[in-house]
Amino acid sequence: MIKWVAIANKPPTMSMDELKTWWLDVHAPNVKKLPGLRKYVVSLTFGTPEEAPTHDGIAELWFDDMAALQKAMESPEAAEGVKDLQSSKVGFTHLFTEEHAIV
């Protein structure tokens, strides 16, 4: 199983509520249409009394293998997701990983 992890940083002018609305109501509906997508989870951060979070959220997308991930990335649905990202100005760092479940 291959997992695509996207770490998000919103622009300073965007509130967390705006990020949540954009991510869940605008971007996620396009992402969930990716061919071969097995699971999609979005997690938004919150601070502690001591400090603010370093990042604003993460998305995790699971695919059967690298071929499935590559097919998804080349799809028209991925192109729509890229348009969402460009219009939002949310910055993402992407990691492509192979999971090793321990528990």
N, C-alpha and C positions, 0 to 999 in steps of 0.2 A: 504494500500500500504506500502510495506517495502522498505527502501532504505539502500543500502550498500554504505558507504562513505569510501574511501581509501585516506589517506593523505600521499603524497609522499615527500621523501627527497632523492635527487640524491647523489651519492658519490661525494666527492670533485673533483675527477679527471674527472667528466663528465660535459660538458658544458650544458647550457639550450637548445641549438640547438640539441645537441646529445640526450638529454632527450626527446625533442619533437619528433625527428625522431624515436627513439626507441618506445615511447609510442603510437604514431599515426600509424606508419607503421609496427611495429612488434607485439606489445602487443594487441592493440585494435582489430585487425582482429580476434584474437583468442577469446577475451572477448565477442565480439558481437555475437559469436556463442553459448553462454551459453543458455541452454534450459530455457524457461520461462522469459527471460530478456525482459522487457517492454521498457526500455529507458536506454541509456548509454551516459554520458556526461563527457568529460575530460576538466578540466580548468587548465591552466598553469599560474603561478604567474609571476608578474614583480614587481620590487621595485619602491619606490618613491624616489625623490631626497634626502629625509632625511634618508631613511633606506632601507636595503635589506629585502626581505620577510623572514619570519621564516621557511616556507615550500615552496617546489617547485611546487606543484600542487595537485589537488584533482580529484578523479574519483567518480562519482555518478552512481549507478546502481539500477534500480527500478525493483521490483518483486511484484506479486499480494499478496503474503502472505509468512509466514515463511516456509511452505511446499515447495513452489516453489523455494525459496532461498536455502533450504537444498538440493533439487534435483539438482540445478545448481552446488552447491559446490561439490557434489559427482560425477559429470559428467566427462567424458573423456576430454571435452573441458576445464573444470577447471584445470585438470591435465596439459594440454598444457600451460595454463596461468601461472601456478606455475613454469614450466620450464623457461618461458620467464623471470619471476621475478628473479629466481635464477641466470640466466646467466647475467642479467643486473646489479645486485648489488644495484638496487634502493630499498630503505627501505620504507615500508608502515606501517602506523598505521591504523587499521580497526575499523570502528564504524558501528554497525547495528542499524538502527533507524526506528521509525514509524513517518511518516510525519504528521504534523498538519498544513495545509495550512491556513493562516490568510487572505491573499489577493489573 
